[in-house]
Amino acid sequence: IKNKFSCIKSLKFSKSFPDTVKLTFYPRLSFAKLIATPSAEEVSSSHVIDEEGVTIYNTENNDNIIKIYVSDAEFPLPDILKILSRVKIFKVDAKEAIITADSLTISGMPKIIFRLGSKLDIQLASLQLILNEAKIDFSLLEFIDLRFDKPVVKFAPKK
């Protein structure tokens, strides 16, 4: 059933004696909207996907999903979904993201830039440490650039 219907994320099967079978279906939930930014001769297109990157066709509630703007035809979708799900866990208010050739920029407060390709776990660990330190110090972060060996952080001016 799960292989036939892509709208089903998982299902639970239970059997009760003597002759009852209970199936519980769990649907795929909207996570992000991929928006292809067209070149001059192309038409823009968009797809709503879940956390695993599967396209969802029945999308009622698209208010709280992240818009991902893609200009390049090839990008590492699993890495991008991993970054965005971790950023969501860190409670960063991310409304949109822009994918360029080698980086992912997450717009919001703070603005965060990741280098795609290598050392993704180190970048995510650095982000977590920076966000935790800012929370302890009651500092507002404006900008975090994780593309370098030592992250670049800009704090908002104190009022």
Backbone as numpy.savetxt, mean C-alpha at the origin, in Angstrom:
# Nx Ny Nz CAx CAy CAz Cx Cy Cz
-13.75 -23.63 -5.40 -14.59 -22.43 -5.40 -13.71 -21.18 -5.40
-12.68 -21.18 -4.57 -11.81 -20.02 -4.45 -11.08 -19.74 -5.77
-10.66 -20.80 -6.46 -9.97 -20.62 -7.73 -10.90 -20.12 -8.83
-12.15 -20.47 -8.75 -13.11 -20.08 -9.79 -13.58 -18.63 -9.61
-13.72 -18.18 -8.37 -14.21 -16.83 -8.09 -13.11 -16.01 -7.42
-12.56 -15.06 -8.16 -11.44 -14.28 -7.63 -11.88 -13.28 -6.56
-13.18 -13.05 -6.41 -13.66 -12.12 -5.39 -13.59 -12.72 -3.99
-13.32 -14.02 -3.89 -13.22 -14.68 -2.59 -11.76 -14.73 -2.17
-11.45 -14.10 -1.04 -10.08 -14.11 -0.53 -9.79 -15.43 0.17
-10.69 -15.86 1.03 -10.51 -17.13 1.72 -11.88 -17.69 2.10
-11.87 -18.94 2.48 -13.11 -19.54 2.94 -12.80 -20.51 4.07
-13.79 -20.70 4.90 -13.66 -21.58 6.05 -14.67 -22.71 5.89
-14.20 -23.90 6.13 -15.01 -25.09 5.94 -15.16 -25.79 7.29
-16.40 -26.08 7.68 -16.62 -26.85 8.91 -17.72 -27.88 8.67
-17.57 -28.99 9.35 -18.51 -30.09 9.17 -19.13 -30.42 10.52
-20.43 -30.58 10.53 -21.15 -31.00 11.73 -21.81 -32.34 11.45
-21.75 -33.20 12.43 -22.36 -34.52 12.24 -23.86 -34.42 12.33
-24.61 -35.15 11.63 -24.19 -36.18 10.68 -24.08 -35.68 9.25
-24.81 -34.63 8.88 -24.86 -34.32 7.45 -24.85 -32.82 7.15
-24.18 -32.01 7.97 -24.19 -30.57 7.75 -22.77 -30.09 7.43
-22.69 -29.31 6.38 -21.42 -28.69 5.99 -21.66 -27.18 5.96
-20.75 -26.45 6.58 -20.90 -24.99 6.61 -19.68 -24.36 5.95
-19.94 -23.51 4.96 -18.90 -22.75 4.28 -19.06 -21.28 4.61
-17.97 -20.65 5.04 -17.97 -19.22 5.31 -17.01 -18.57 4.34
-17.50 -17.60 3.58 -16.70 -16.91 2.57 -16.24 -15.56 3.09
-14.98 -15.23 2.84 -14.43 -13.93 3.20 -14.04 -13.22 1.91
-14.62 -12.03 1.65 -14.38 -11.35 0.37 -13.05 -10.60 0.36
-12.61 -10.26 -0.82 -11.43 -9.40 -0.98 -11.88 -7.97 -0.71
-11.06 -7.22 0.02 -11.38 -5.84 0.36 -10.49 -4.89 -0.44
-11.04 -3.77 -0.83 -10.29 -2.77 -1.59 -9.14 -2.23 -0.76
-7.95 -2.18 -1.36 -6.77 -1.66 -0.67 -6.20 -0.44 -1.39
-6.07 -0.54 -2.70 -5.46 0.55 -3.47 -6.09 0.61 -4.85
-5.93 1.78 -5.46 -6.41 1.97 -6.83 -5.20 2.33 -7.68
-4.85 1.45 -8.62 -3.75 1.70 -9.55 -4.26 2.58 -10.68
-3.62 3.71 -10.88 -4.02 4.63 -11.93 -2.83 4.81 -12.87
-2.98 4.36 -14.09 -1.91 4.49 -15.08 -1.98 5.88 -15.68
-0.92 6.67 -15.50 -0.87 8.00 -16.10 -0.40 7.83 -17.54
-1.21 8.26 -18.47 -0.93 7.95 -19.89 0.13 8.85 -20.50
0.74 8.34 -21.55 1.57 9.19 -22.40 0.62 9.91 -23.35
1.15 10.61 -24.31 0.33 11.46 -25.18 -0.74 10.68 -25.95
-0.41 9.47 -26.42 -1.37 8.75 -27.26 -2.20 7.71 -26.52
-1.94 7.49 -25.26 -2.66 6.47 -24.50 -3.83 7.07 -23.73
-4.74 6.20 -23.33 -5.88 6.58 -22.50 -5.61 6.09 -21.09
-5.91 6.91 -20.09 -5.64 6.48 -18.72 -6.57 5.34 -18.32
-6.06 4.48 -17.44 -6.87 3.37 -16.96 -6.63 3.20 -15.47
-7.56 2.53 -14.80 -7.39 2.32 -13.37 -7.98 0.97 -12.99
-7.42 0.40 -11.92 -7.85 -0.89 -11.38 -7.83 -0.80 -9.87
-8.85 -1.32 -9.23 -8.87 -1.42 -7.77 -8.35 -2.80 -7.42
-7.38 -2.83 -6.48 -6.75 -4.10 -6.09 -6.85 -4.29 -4.58
-6.66 -5.54 -4.15 -6.63 -5.82 -2.72 -5.17 -5.87 -2.27
-4.92 -6.28 -1.01 -3.57 -6.29 -0.46 -2.65 -7.29 -1.14
-3.20 -8.26 -1.86 -2.40 -9.25 -2.56 -2.16 -8.87 -4.02
-2.75 -7.77 -4.48 -2.58 -7.33 -5.85 -3.59 -7.88 -6.82
-4.64 -8.52 -6.33 -5.68 -9.09 -7.18 -6.70 -8.00 -7.52
-7.05 -7.90 -8.79 -8.02 -6.89 -9.23 -9.40 -7.24 -8.70
-10.08 -6.22 -8.18 -11.43 -6.38 -7.64 -12.39 -5.66 -8.57
-13.45 -6.34 -8.94 -14.40 -5.74 -9.88 -15.57 -5.09 -9.18
-16.01 -5.65 -8.08 -17.14 -5.09 -7.34 -16.59 -4.22 -6.22
-16.57 -2.91 -6.43 -15.96 -2.00 -5.46 -16.97 -0.95 -5.06
-17.60 -1.15 -3.92 -18.58 -0.19 -3.45 -17.94 0.96 -2.69
-17.00 0.64 -1.78 -16.43 1.64 -0.89 -14.99 1.93 -1.29
-14.78 3.02 -2.02 -13.43 3.40 -2.45 -12.94 4.65 -1.75
-13.53 5.01 -0.61 -13.16 6.25 0.06 -11.82 6.16 0.78
-11.53 5.04 1.40 -10.33 4.93 2.24 -9.19 4.18 1.56
-9.19 4.10 0.25 -8.11 3.38 -0.41 -7.06 4.36 -0.92
-5.86 3.84 -1.10 -4.73 4.64 -1.55 -4.72 4.67 -3.07
-4.54 5.84 -3.63 -4.41 5.97 -5.09 -2.93 5.88 -5.44
-2.59 4.95 -6.33 -1.21 4.76 -6.76 -1.10 5.18 -8.22
-0.32 6.22 -8.48 -0.13 6.72 -9.84 1.11 6.08 -10.44
0.93 5.43 -11.58 1.99 4.68 -12.24 2.24 5.28 -13.61
3.49 5.63 -13.90 3.80 6.13 -15.24 4.62 5.12 -16.03
5.34 4.24 -15.36 6.17 3.24 -16.03 5.38 1.94 -16.17
5.62 1.21 -17.23 4.89 -0.03 -17.47 5.31 -1.14 -16.50
6.56 -1.15 -16.06 7.05 -2.20 -15.18 7.39 -1.62 -13.81
6.83 -2.22 -12.79 7.12 -1.82 -11.42 6.89 -3.03 -10.52
7.59 -3.10 -9.39 7.47 -4.27 -8.50 6.23 -4.17 -7.59
5.09 -4.63 -8.08 3.85 -4.52 -7.33 3.90 -5.18 -5.95
4.48 -6.38 -5.80 4.54 -6.97 -4.45 5.30 -6.09 -3.45
6.41 -5.48 -3.90 7.17 -4.59 -3.01 6.36 -3.36 -2.63
5.65 -2.81 -3.60 4.84 -1.61 -3.34 3.70 -1.93 -2.38
3.05 -3.07 -2.56 1.97 -3.46 -1.66 2.50 -3.74 -0.25
3.70 -4.30 -0.16 4.33 -4.53 1.15 4.60 -3.20 1.85
5.15 -2.24 1.12 5.44 -0.92 1.70 4.14 -0.26 2.17
3.13 -0.25 1.32 1.89 0.44 1.66 1.15 -0.22 2.82
1.19 -1.54 2.90 0.53 -2.19 4.04 1.26 -1.91 5.34
2.61 -1.85 5.30 3.37 -1.53 6.51 3.17 -0.07 6.92
3.10 0.83 5.93 2.86 2.24 6.23 1.49 2.41 6.88
0.53 1.61 6.43 -0.81 1.64 7.04 -0.75 1.16 8.48
0.05 0.12 8.75 0.22 -0.38 10.12 0.87 0.69 11.00
1.81 1.46 10.44 2.48 2.53 11.20 1.59 3.74 11.41
0.35 3.69 10.90 -0.65 4.75 11.05 -0.22 6.07 10.40
0.40 5.96 9.24 0.71 7.13 8.44 -0.48 7.38 7.53
-0.95 8.62 7.50 -2.11 8.96 6.68 -1.67 9.10 5.22
-1.75 8.01 4.48 -1.34 7.99 3.08 -2.58 7.97 2.20
-2.73 8.99 1.38 -3.86 9.07 0.46 -3.48 8.71 -0.96
-2.23 9.02 -1.34 -1.80 8.69 -2.69 -0.30 8.43 -2.72
0.11 7.66 -3.73 1.50 7.32 -3.93 1.83 7.45 -5.41
3.08 7.82 -5.68 3.52 7.99 -7.06 4.73 7.09 -7.28
4.66 6.27 -8.32 5.75 5.37 -8.66 6.51 5.96 -9.83
7.82 6.13 -9.64 8.70 6.55 -10.73 9.63 5.38 -11.04
10.64 5.60 -11.83 11.52 4.51 -12.28 12.11 3.70 -11.14
12.60 4.37 -10.11 13.28 3.64 -9.04 12.83 4.04 -7.64
11.74 4.77 -7.53 11.31 5.21 -6.20 9.79 5.22 -6.07
9.35 5.20 -4.82 7.93 5.30 -4.47 7.79 6.47 -3.52
6.98 7.44 -3.89 6.75 8.62 -3.06 5.34 8.55 -2.51
5.22 8.58 -1.20 3.92 8.54 -0.54 3.60 9.94 -0.06
2.54 10.51 -0.61 2.11 11.85 -0.21 1.32 11.77 1.07
1.50 12.72 1.90 0.79 12.75 3.18 1.63 13.51 4.19
1.31 13.31 5.43 2.08 13.95 6.49 2.63 12.87 7.37
3.87 12.53 7.28 4.94 13.11 6.47 4.98 12.51 5.06
5.65 13.23 4.17 5.90 12.72 2.83 7.06 11.74 2.95
6.92 10.55 2.36 7.92 9.50 2.50 8.36 9.03 1.12
9.69 8.90 0.95 10.22 8.42 -0.32 11.03 7.14 -0.06
10.69 6.07 -0.80 11.38 4.79 -0.72 12.16 4.55 -2.00
13.28 3.84 -1.89 14.02 3.37 -3.06 13.53 1.95 -3.34
13.02 1.72 -4.53 12.52 0.40 -4.90 13.68 -0.48 -5.33
13.55 -1.75 -5.07 14.55 -2.69 -5.54 15.26 -3.43 -4.43
16.08 -2.73 -3.67 16.90 -3.44 -2.68 16.72 -2.85 -1.28
17.04 -3.68 -0.31 17.05 -3.29 1.10 15.72 -2.70 1.56
14.64 -3.28 1.11 13.31 -2.79 1.45 13.02 -2.95 2.94
13.41 -4.09 3.51 13.17 -4.33 4.94 13.95 -3.35 5.81
15.15 -2.98 5.39 15.95 -2.00 6.14 15.28 -0.63 6.08
14.75 -0.27 4.92 14.05 1.01 4.80 12.80 1.05 5.68
12.06 -0.05 5.71 10.85 -0.11 6.55 11.21 -0.08 8.03
12.28 -0.75 8.41 12.72 -0.70 9.81 13.17 0.71 10.19
13.88 1.38 9.29 14.29 2.77 9.54 13.09 3.68 9.70
12.10 3.48 8.84 10.87 4.28 8.93 10.19 4.08 10.28
10.10 2.84 10.71 9.46 2.55 11.99 10.21 3.23 13.14
11.53 3.17 13.14 12.32 3.82 14.18 12.15 5.33 14.17
12.14 5.92 12.98 11.97 7.38 12.86 10.60 7.80 13.38
9.56 7.08 12.99 8.21 7.42 13.43 8.05 7.24 14.93
8.63 6.19 15.50 8.55 5.98 16.95 9.28 7.07 17.70
10.45 7.47 17.22 11.23 8.53 17.87 10.47 9.86 17.81
9.84 10.15 16.68 9.08 11.39 16.55 7.88 11.39 17.47
7.28 10.22 17.68 6.13 10.10 18.58 6.54 10.35 20.03
7.70 9.83 20.39 8.21 10.02 21.76 8.53 11.48 22.01
9.15 12.15 21.03 9.56 13.55 21.18 8.44 14.54 20.88
7.27 14.07 20.51 6.14 14.91 20.10 6.54 15.86 18.96
7.32 15.34 18.03 7.77 16.12 16.88 6.90 15.83 15.67
6.65 16.86 14.88 5.93 16.69 13.63 6.94 16.50 12.52
6.77 15.41 11.76 7.65 15.15 10.64 7.05 15.71 9.37
7.90 16.31 8.56 7.44 16.87 7.30 7.83 15.98 6.12
9.02 15.37 6.22 9.60 14.70 5.07 10.57 13.61 5.55
10.47 12.40 4.96 11.40 11.32 5.25 11.85 10.73 3.92
13.15 10.76 3.67 13.71 10.20 2.44 14.57 8.99 2.81
14.11 7.80 2.41 14.78 6.56 2.77 15.62 5.98 1.64
15.91 6.76 0.62 16.65 6.26 -0.54 18.15 6.12 -0.28
18.63 6.71 0.78 20.06 6.73 1.06 20.40 5.81 2.23
21.69 5.55 2.44 22.11 4.70 3.56 21.69 5.29 4.90
21.79 6.61 5.01 21.33 7.31 6.21 20.11 8.14 5.81
18.93 7.83 6.35 17.71 8.53 5.94 17.79 10.03 6.21
17.16 10.79 5.34 17.06 12.24 5.48 15.69 12.55 6.08
15.69 13.28 7.19 14.44 13.59 7.89 14.35 15.10 8.07
13.18 15.65 7.77 12.94 17.08 7.99 11.77 17.20 8.95
12.00 17.95 10.03 10.96 18.17 11.02 10.23 19.47 10.73
8.94 19.50 11.06 8.15 20.72 10.90 8.58 21.71 11.98
8.57 23.01 11.67 8.94 23.98 12.69 7.96 23.97 13.87
8.51 24.14 15.06 7.65 24.16 16.25 6.93 25.48 16.34
5.69 25.41 16.84 4.86 26.62 16.93 4.94 27.21 18.30
